[in-house]
Amino acid sequence: MQAPRPEIRILDDAEIDTVGQVLGLARLLQGNGHYFVAWIGNEPAGHAYLALKKPPVLQDVEVREVYRRRGLARLLIAAVESAAAQLGSPTLRLSVSAHDDSVQRLYRSLGFKDTGQAPVTVRGTIQIRTGPIEVNDVLLTWEKPLTAARDE
């Protein structure tokens, strides 16, 4: 029997508890965007956040370990790209760790490139919705041109 196809949709308020039990929703109260959730049957398998900034920013891409290596991150990113393009944005931006080669490879394979902006060092305790986290990282700013039709 074939596994059900993933469905990607914007997080509905009624689904917050279900998704929040298995995926962090750190940006839920950020107030400037939407979570896109990948569902396999009735199971939330991953999510990505679209921050409605200028330009829009892809954030918080997460796929549950049991569902990794199935292309879900690519599907989530494609959904966010499509939404940003429909908003009329010519680009989608993200921050990526300077030390995470595997994530950089993924984003590079999807057409994201370094903008040339100075790297940002983030160090210390950051308070997010799910609690405090310790951060010590260098972030690079990458962008991708969006080519999806805006006339749809």
N, CA and C of each residue as an Amber inpcrd file, in Angstrom:
protein
   456
   0.8360000  -1.1890000   0.0000000   0.0000000   0.0000000   0.0000000
   0.8770000   1.2470000   0.0000000   0.5380000   2.1910000  -0.8580000
   1.3140000   3.4060000  -1.0020000   0.9740000   4.3960000   0.1110000
   1.9930000   5.0950000   0.5960000   1.7790000   6.0980000   1.6420000
   0.9540000   7.2460000   1.0830000   0.1120000   7.8740000   1.9340000
  -0.6810000   9.0050000   1.4510000   0.2140000  10.1600000   1.0060000
  -0.2600000  10.8850000   0.0060000   0.4630000  12.0620000  -0.4780000
   0.3970000  13.1630000   0.5680000   1.4930000  13.8870000   0.7400000
   1.4480000  15.0060000   1.6880000   0.5340000  16.1170000   1.1730000
  -0.1330000  16.7540000   2.0900000  -0.9370000  17.9320000   1.7820000
  -0.3210000  19.1100000   2.5200000  -0.1050000  20.2100000   1.8130000
   0.4540000  21.4160000   2.4250000  -0.6680000  22.4440000   2.5210000
  -0.8680000  22.9710000   3.7490000  -1.8690000  24.0240000   3.9040000
  -1.4610000  24.9480000   5.0540000  -2.0370000  26.1380000   5.0290000
  -1.7630000  27.1090000   6.0900000  -2.3690000  26.6010000   7.3930000
  -1.6230000  26.7420000   8.4680000  -2.0650000  26.3060000   9.7950000
  -3.3440000  27.0280000  10.1830000  -4.3300000  26.2540000  10.5430000
  -5.6110000  26.7720000  11.0160000  -5.5540000  26.8290000  12.5430000
  -6.2230000  27.8190000  13.1250000  -6.2290000  27.9420000  14.5880000
  -6.6720000  26.6570000  15.2840000  -7.5920000  25.9290000  14.6820000
  -8.0970000  24.6890000  15.2800000  -7.0470000  23.5780000  15.2850000
  -5.9730000  23.7390000  14.5120000  -4.9240000  22.7130000  14.4110000
  -3.7020000  23.0140000  15.2740000  -3.6810000  24.1590000  15.9360000
  -2.4880000  24.5880000  16.6820000  -2.0730000  23.5550000  17.7240000
  -3.0050000  23.0540000  18.5220000  -2.6490000  22.0850000  19.5670000
  -2.0830000  20.8060000  18.9650000  -2.7040000  20.3030000  17.9040000
  -2.2380000  19.0670000  17.2590000  -0.8340000  19.2370000  16.7130000
  -0.5980000  20.3280000  16.0100000   0.7250000  20.5700000  15.4180000
   1.7440000  20.8690000  16.5110000   1.3520000  21.6760000  17.4870000
   2.2640000  22.0670000  18.5560000   2.7400000  20.9170000  19.4240000
   2.0150000  19.7980000  19.4280000   2.4440000  18.6300000  20.2080000
   3.6480000  17.9270000  19.5830000   3.8470000  18.0900000  18.2620000
   4.9200000  17.3490000  17.5860000   5.9110000  18.2400000  16.8420000
   5.5800000  19.5080000  16.6650000   6.4640000  20.4520000  15.9840000
   6.4920000  21.7590000  16.7700000   7.6500000  22.3620000  16.8610000
   7.7280000  23.6610000  17.5200000   7.0310000  24.7170000  16.6820000
   6.2710000  25.5430000  17.3210000   5.6150000  26.6580000  16.6410000
   6.1620000  27.9630000  17.2250000   7.4800000  28.1110000  17.1480000
   8.1670000  29.2190000  17.8000000   7.6940000  30.5760000  17.3130000
   7.2540000  30.6730000  16.0700000   6.8730000  31.9650000  15.5030000
   5.3560000  32.1880000  15.4990000   4.6280000  31.3500000  16.1950000
   3.1690000  31.4070000  16.1700000   2.6370000  32.7880000  16.5420000
   3.2260000  33.4120000  17.5280000   2.7500000  34.7150000  17.9880000
   3.5300000  35.8690000  17.3630000   4.3440000  35.5670000  16.3740000
   5.1480000  36.5970000  15.7090000   4.2210000  37.6280000  15.0470000
   3.0880000  37.1510000  14.5370000   2.0570000  38.0520000  14.0660000
   2.2350000  38.6520000  12.6910000   3.2510000  38.2260000  11.9590000
   3.4580000  38.8360000  10.6480000   3.5600000  37.8020000   9.5400000
   2.8700000  36.6860000   9.6870000   2.9740000  35.6760000   8.6460000
   2.1040000  34.4670000   8.9190000   2.4920000  33.3720000   8.2460000
   1.7010000  32.1410000   8.3170000   2.6130000  30.9250000   8.3720000
   2.1940000  29.9300000   9.1450000   2.8230000  28.6180000   9.0830000
   2.1580000  27.8140000   7.9730000   2.9710000  27.1750000   7.1640000
   2.5030000  26.1920000   6.1910000   2.8480000  24.8370000   6.7830000
   1.8580000  23.9490000   6.8720000   2.0510000  22.6460000   7.5110000
   1.8980000  21.5420000   6.4790000   2.8320000  20.5970000   6.5020000
   2.7420000  19.3930000   5.6670000   2.0400000  18.3260000   6.4930000
   0.9450000  17.8110000   5.9490000   0.1650000  16.7720000   6.6040000
   0.3050000  15.4810000   5.8060000   0.5100000  14.3800000   6.5080000
   0.4540000  13.0500000   5.8970000  -0.6850000  12.3440000   6.6220000
  -1.7860000  12.2120000   5.9190000  -3.0020000  11.7560000   6.5740000
  -3.4030000  12.7910000   7.6080000  -3.6030000  12.3650000   8.8420000
  -3.9580000  13.2860000   9.9220000  -2.7590000  13.6930000  10.7690000
  -1.5560000  13.3670000  10.2930000  -0.3290000  13.6440000  11.0450000
   0.3870000  14.8690000  10.5090000   0.6700000  15.8680000  11.3740000
   1.5240000  16.9560000  10.9330000   2.9620000  16.4370000  10.8040000
   3.5340000  16.5950000   9.6260000   4.8620000  16.0400000   9.3570000
   5.9630000  17.0900000   9.3270000   5.5990000  18.3430000   9.0730000
   6.5910000  19.4030000   9.0160000   5.9150000  20.7430000   8.8190000
   6.7150000  21.8030000   8.9390000   6.1720000  23.1370000   8.7000000
   7.2540000  24.0980000   8.2410000   6.8030000  25.2280000   7.7010000
   7.6680000  26.3490000   7.3340000   6.8670000  27.6170000   7.5710000
   7.5620000  28.6830000   7.9330000   6.9000000  29.9510000   8.2300000
   7.2240000  30.9640000   7.1460000   6.2050000  31.6680000   6.6890000
   6.3800000  32.7780000   5.7520000   6.1500000  34.0650000   6.5230000
   7.2460000  34.8230000   6.7640000   7.1400000  36.1270000   7.4130000
   6.8420000  37.1560000   6.3360000   5.7750000  37.9030000   6.5320000
   5.3180000  38.8700000   5.5390000   6.0560000  40.1940000   5.7260000
   7.3070000  40.1810000   5.3000000   8.1730000  41.3590000   5.3420000
   8.4560000  41.7680000   3.9100000   9.2550000  42.8040000   3.7290000
   9.6750000  43.2180000   2.3860000  11.1710000  43.0640000   2.2990000
  11.6970000  42.0700000   1.5970000  10.9600000  41.0020000   0.9370000
  10.4870000  39.9550000   1.9500000   9.5310000  39.0860000   1.5390000
   9.0800000  38.0090000   2.4200000  10.2640000  37.1110000   2.8240000
  10.1500000  36.5270000   4.0220000  11.2470000  35.7260000   4.5670000
  10.7460000  34.3260000   4.9130000  11.4730000  33.3270000   4.4320000
  11.2400000  31.9260000   4.7890000  11.9380000  31.6730000   6.1150000
  11.1850000  31.1350000   7.0930000  11.7400000  30.8690000   8.4170000
  11.2220000  29.5380000   8.9420000  11.9150000  29.0160000   9.9270000
  11.4080000  27.9230000  10.7570000  10.9830000  26.6830000   9.9580000
  11.8260000  26.2590000   9.0140000  11.5370000  25.0260000   8.2760000
  11.9130000  23.8570000   9.1730000  10.9480000  22.9870000   9.4200000
  11.1840000  21.8260000  10.2850000  10.3850000  20.6450000   9.7590000
  11.0460000  19.4970000   9.6640000  10.3770000  18.2460000   9.2970000
  10.6670000  17.2450000  10.4070000   9.6170000  16.5920000  10.8860000
   9.7950000  15.5850000  11.9330000  10.7260000  14.4870000  11.4270000
  11.5680000  13.9970000  12.3140000  12.5980000  13.0280000  11.9380000
  12.0320000  11.8260000  11.1880000  10.9120000  11.3110000  11.6230000
  10.3190000  10.1190000  11.0100000   9.9000000  10.3740000   9.5530000
   9.7090000  11.6340000   9.1720000   9.2690000  11.9780000   7.8200000
  10.3780000  12.5860000   6.9530000  11.5880000  12.6280000   7.4660000
  12.6900000  13.2280000   6.7000000  13.1140000  12.3500000   5.5300000
  13.7860000  12.9770000   4.5860000  14.3270000  12.3230000   3.3780000
  13.2060000  11.8800000   2.4330000  12.0690000  12.5820000   2.4820000
  10.9340000  12.2780000   1.6020000  10.5630000  13.4730000   0.7220000
  11.3530000  14.5410000   0.7980000  11.0790000  15.7150000  -0.0160000
  10.1030000  16.6980000   0.6040000   9.7650000  16.5180000   1.8810000
   8.7920000  17.4070000   2.5100000   9.3120000  18.8340000   2.6570000
  10.5830000  18.9890000   2.9870000  11.1390000  20.3460000   3.1040000
  11.0180000  21.0680000   1.7680000  11.3110000  20.3710000   0.6860000
  11.1880000  20.9810000  -0.6470000   9.7450000  21.3760000  -0.9490000
   8.7890000  20.5240000  -0.5790000   7.3760000  20.8470000  -0.8010000
   6.9470000  22.0570000   0.0270000   7.3780000  22.1130000   1.2670000
   7.0450000  23.2430000   2.1290000   7.6420000  24.5410000   1.5790000
   8.9010000  24.4820000   1.1700000   9.5570000  25.6730000   0.6320000
   8.8690000  26.1200000  -0.6520000   8.4800000  25.1680000  -1.4940000
   7.7710000  25.5090000  -2.7320000   6.4410000  26.1960000  -2.4220000
   5.7310000  25.7470000  -1.3990000   4.4560000  26.3710000  -1.0180000
   4.6800000  27.8060000  -0.5480000   5.7360000  28.0140000   0.2330000
   6.0540000  29.3630000   0.7070000   6.4610000  30.2470000  -0.4690000
   7.2720000  29.7170000  -1.3800000   7.6730000  30.4870000  -2.5750000
   6.4540000  30.9110000  -3.3780000   5.5350000  29.9900000  -3.5840000
   4.3270000  30.2790000  -4.3520000   3.5110000  31.3750000  -3.6800000
   3.3440000  31.2880000  -2.3720000   2.5790000  32.3020000  -1.6450000
   3.2560000  33.6680000  -1.7380000   4.5790000  33.6970000  -1.6120000
   5.3070000  34.9670000  -1.7080000   5.1830000  35.5570000  -3.1100000
   5.2540000  34.7100000  -4.1250000   5.1020000  35.1790000  -5.5030000
   3.7060000  35.7260000  -5.7360000   2.6860000  35.0680000  -5.1800000
   1.3090000  35.5380000  -5.3430000   1.0830000  36.8880000  -4.6620000
   1.9150000  37.1900000  -3.6730000   1.8430000  38.4920000  -3.0200000
   2.5190000  39.5810000  -3.8610000   3.1620000  39.1610000  -4.9520000
   3.8240000  40.1070000  -5.8450000   5.2870000  40.3420000  -5.5490000
   5.8620000  39.5600000  -4.6600000   7.2720000  39.7530000  -4.3270000
   8.1700000  39.1650000  -5.4070000   9.1980000  39.8940000  -5.8160000
  10.1300000  39.3520000  -6.7950000  11.1560000  38.3880000  -6.1880000
  11.2820000  38.3850000  -4.8420000  12.2790000  37.5180000  -4.1970000
  11.7340000  36.9500000  -2.8970000  12.3860000  35.8850000  -2.4450000
  12.1460000  35.2970000  -1.1300000  13.4940000  35.2360000  -0.4320000
  13.5460000  35.6750000   0.8070000  14.7920000  35.7470000   1.5750000
  14.7790000  34.7090000   2.6900000  15.9560000  34.3320000   3.1590000
  16.1000000  33.4690000   4.3270000  17.4500000  33.7080000   4.9680000
  17.5740000  33.2510000   6.2040000  18.8600000  33.2250000   6.8960000
  19.2500000  31.7750000   7.0540000  20.5160000  31.4840000   6.7940000
  21.0100000  30.1160000   6.9080000  22.3070000  30.1300000   7.7090000
  22.4890000  29.1080000   8.5310000  23.6940000  29.0040000   9.3370000
  24.9240000  28.8620000   8.4490000  25.9420000  29.6260000   8.7570000
  27.2040000  29.5330000   8.0180000  27.8790000  28.1850000   8.2470000
  27.4490000  27.4540000   9.2660000  28.0860000  26.1960000   9.6470000
  27.2830000  24.9530000   9.2810000  26.1420000  25.1090000   8.6210000
  25.2880000  23.9630000   8.3070000  25.3230000  23.6780000   6.8040000
  26.3110000  22.8870000   6.4100000  26.5140000  22.6030000   4.9860000
  25.3380000  21.8810000   4.3510000  24.6930000  20.9740000   5.0830000
  23.5980000  20.2140000   4.4750000  22.4040000  21.1150000   4.1770000
  22.0850000  22.0360000   5.0680000  20.9790000  22.9550000   4.8210000
  21.3520000  23.9230000   3.6990000  22.5920000  24.3660000   3.6850000
  23.0410000  25.2280000   2.5820000  22.9080000  24.5120000   1.2430000
  23.2690000  23.2380000   1.1960000  23.1330000  22.4680000  -0.0530000
  21.6710000  22.4210000  -0.5110000  20.7600000  22.1860000   0.4340000
  19.3400000  22.1520000   0.0940000  18.9180000  23.4870000  -0.5180000
  19.1870000  24.5800000   0.1730000  18.7580000  25.8850000  -0.3270000
  19.4390000  26.2420000  -1.6510000  20.7000000  25.9100000  -1.7720000
  21.4120000  26.1720000  -3.0370000  20.7590000  25.3920000  -4.1800000
  20.3780000  24.1300000  -3.9090000  19.7620000  23.3020000  -4.9470000
  18.3940000  23.8500000  -5.3670000  17.7870000  24.6770000  -4.5110000
  16.4870000  25.2700000  -4.8110000  16.6110000  26.6730000  -5.4210000
  17.8400000  27.1160000  -5.6360000  18.0490000  28.3920000  -6.3170000
  18.3430000  29.5800000  -5.4230000  18.5230000  29.3680000  -4.1250000
  18.8730000  30.4670000  -3.2250000  20.3680000  30.7580000  -3.3420000
  20.7040000  32.0440000  -3.2440000  22.1040000  32.4720000  -3.3190000
  22.3740000  33.5190000  -2.2510000  23.6240000  33.5680000  -1.8170000
  24.0600000  34.5500000  -0.8330000  23.8780000  35.9520000  -1.4140000
  23.3180000  36.8480000  -0.6070000  23.0960000  38.2200000  -1.0660000
  24.3540000  39.0690000  -0.9770000  25.3590000  38.5830000  -0.2690000
  26.5740000  39.3650000  -0.0750000  26.5040000  40.2780000   1.1410000
  25.3750000  40.2600000   1.8560000  25.2790000  41.0560000   3.0790000
  26.2190000  40.4750000   4.1290000  26.6720000  41.3140000   5.0230000
  27.5790000  40.8690000   6.0790000  26.9040000  39.8040000   6.9400000
  27.6260000  38.7380000   7.2910000  27.0720000  37.7180000   8.1900000
  26.6810000  38.3440000   9.5300000  25.6670000  37.7630000  10.1610000
  25.1730000  38.2530000  11.4460000  25.4860000  37.1970000  12.5010000
  26.1900000  37.5980000  13.5410000  26.4760000  36.6960000  14.6540000
  25.3560000  36.8180000  15.6780000  24.7810000  35.6670000  16.0500000
  23.7080000  35.6150000  17.0390000  24.2200000  34.7690000  18.1890000
  24.2640000  35.3720000  19.3830000  24.8180000  34.6870000  20.5350000
  24.0190000  35.0470000  21.7780000  23.6760000  34.0290000  22.5790000
  22.9980000  34.2930000  23.8380000  21.6980000  33.5240000  23.9680000
  20.8960000  33.9360000  24.9350000  19.6130000  33.2970000  25.1810000
  18.5340000  34.0910000  24.4700000  17.7440000  33.3800000  23.6700000
  16.6370000  33.9990000  22.9560000  15.3480000  33.3970000  23.4960000
  14.3990000  34.2620000  23.8050000  13.1040000  33.8140000  24.3070000
  12.1590000  33.6600000  23.1200000  11.6760000  32.4290000  22.9020000
  10.6860000  32.1840000  21.8710000   9.4310000  31.6310000  22.5460000
   8.3710000  31.4720000  21.7810000   7.0910000  31.0320000  22.3340000
   7.2110000  29.7350000  23.1270000   8.0670000  28.8240000  22.6590000
   8.2020000  27.5180000  23.2990000   9.2090000  27.5130000  24.4460000
   9.8050000  28.6760000  24.7440000  10.7420000  28.7800000  25.8510000
  12.0880000  29.3210000  25.4010000  13.0020000  29.5120000  26.3530000
  14.3100000  30.0660000  26.0050000  15.1940000  29.0330000  25.2960000
  15.9960000  29.5110000  24.3480000  16.9830000  28.6550000  23.6970000
  18.3200000  29.3840000  23.6750000  19.3850000  28.6070000  23.7750000
  20.7310000  29.1570000  23.6790000  21.1630000  29.1390000  22.2220000
  21.6760000  30.2590000  21.7560000  22.0790000  30.3810000  20.3600000
  23.5200000  30.8720000  20.3000000  24.2820000  30.2560000  19.4080000
  25.6390000  30.7070000  19.1040000  25.8740000  30.3450000  17.6420000
  25.5750000  31.2710000  16.7470000  25.6180000  30.9520000  15.3260000
  25.9760000  32.1890000  14.5160000  26.3660000  31.9480000  13.2990000
  26.6100000  33.0010000  12.3190000  25.6250000  32.7490000  11.1830000
  24.8230000  33.7590000  10.8730000  23.7790000  33.6090000   9.8680000
  24.1280000  34.3690000   8.5940000  23.8840000  33.7100000   7.4730000
  24.0740000  34.3050000   6.1590000  22.7070000  34.6390000   5.5840000
  22.6140000  35.7020000   4.8250000  21.3550000  36.1010000   4.1930000
  21.3770000  35.6620000   2.7410000  20.3970000  34.8510000   2.3760000
  20.2810000  34.3380000   1.0130000  18.9290000  34.7440000   0.4430000
  18.8670000  34.8200000  -0.8820000  17.6200000  35.1300000  -1.5660000
  17.4750000  34.2660000  -2.8060000  16.2240000  34.2000000  -3.2420000
  15.8960000  33.5000000  -4.4800000  14.9320000  34.3700000  -5.2690000
  15.1980000  34.5400000  -6.5640000  14.2040000  35.2370000  -7.3820000
  12.9820000  34.3440000  -7.5660000  11.8140000  34.9520000  -7.5360000
  10.5720000  34.2050000  -7.7030000  10.0410000  34.4340000  -9.1170000
   9.7180000  33.3500000  -9.7790000   9.2830000  33.4660000 -11.1680000
   7.8470000  33.0260000 -11.3830000   7.1520000  32.6240000 -10.3050000
   5.7740000  32.1430000 -10.4620000   4.9020000  33.2820000 -10.9970000
   3.9360000  32.9110000 -11.8050000   3.0420000  33.9040000 -12.3880000
   2.2550000  34.5910000 -11.2820000   2.1650000  35.9200000 -11.3680000
   1.4260000  36.6980000 -10.3710000   0.0270000  37.0490000 -10.8690000
  -0.3050000  36.6230000 -12.0830000  -1.5950000  36.9900000 -12.6690000
  -2.6750000  35.9560000 -12.3850000  -2.3320000  34.8880000 -11.6920000
  -3.2810000  33.7970000 -11.4870000  -4.4780000  34.2230000 -10.6830000
